[in-house]
Amino acid sequence: MDVLLGSWVLHGSQSLEWEELSRTGLPLCDAVVNLAGENVLNPFRRWGDAFCREVISSRVETTKTLAKAIADAEQPPRAWVLVTGVGYYCPSPTAEYTEDSPGGNFDFFSRLVSSWEAAALIPGSPTRGVVVRSGVVLGRGGGAISQMLWPFRLGLGGPLGSGLQPFPWIHIRDLTGIVCHALESECLQGVLNGVAPSSSATSNGTFAREFAAALGRPALLPVPAWAVRAVFGAERAVMLLEGQRVLPKRTLESGYCFIFPDLAGALKEIVA
């Protein structure tokens, strides 16, 4: 299967940049997957208007570019998969959200996801569209784990704030598995929640303890909420100090079988 992925096309040894895509159109391919997006939680970037514009453009504008290319293609791809985030749902310590739950209009991040997903819509297109709303992605060599690994290895890790906030997570192999499942399931379309089945019962404190245990270290040093806000700014800090209990209801109903349904198993694989 030839797939246009992120900012290049996987088509043999050929690659295609964004500018070339806009100029020449979509090459012949079976499917398109968009994973593009500036890292919102980059601690080295100050949260301000310029960075906000980058965050929006890297998601919404790239998605519009791909959607237009699909719409204009003489032979459009069979599938179009967009990976967004569970920030669509309102943070809550108790509410549980499925793919049918409302959201998308209560803060910057929820409105961003709404705009992002709206940009992917191609009315009247024969291309099948799937949106995967991902939780925190856990895996080796990048993402959330790479930022936390050394403090926890040194025994300096701990929960953020109260540690009671929900922690919606997914192993990288399951996120890629869901994307592949969406590409291969000809009848599947609409929204899928990309979170592990047990993540709705996982708090930030639970994650900290499990991660420390997997490394053979304690998790005794909580990071105060004020410190998180000082580093990330009040608006971004919400993503770390609050969370959502998200259920992969449609994902499971569609027939996807999780490789890492529980946190302990996922972390054991990552730190092994």
Secondary structure, 3 states (H helix, E strand, C coil): CCEEECCEEEECCECCCHHHHHHHCCCCCCEEEECCCCCCCCCCCCCCHHHHHHHHHHHHHHHHHHHHHHHHCCCCCCEEEEEEEHHHCCCCCCCEECCCCCCCCCCHHHHHHHHHHHHCCCCCCCCEEEEEEECEEECCCCHHHHHHHHHHHCCCCCCECCCCCECCEEEHHHHHHHHHHHHHCCCCCEEEEECCCCHHHCEHHHHHHHHHHHHCCCCCCCECHHHHHHHHCHHHHHHHHCCCEECCHHHHHCCCCCCCCCHHHHHHHHHC
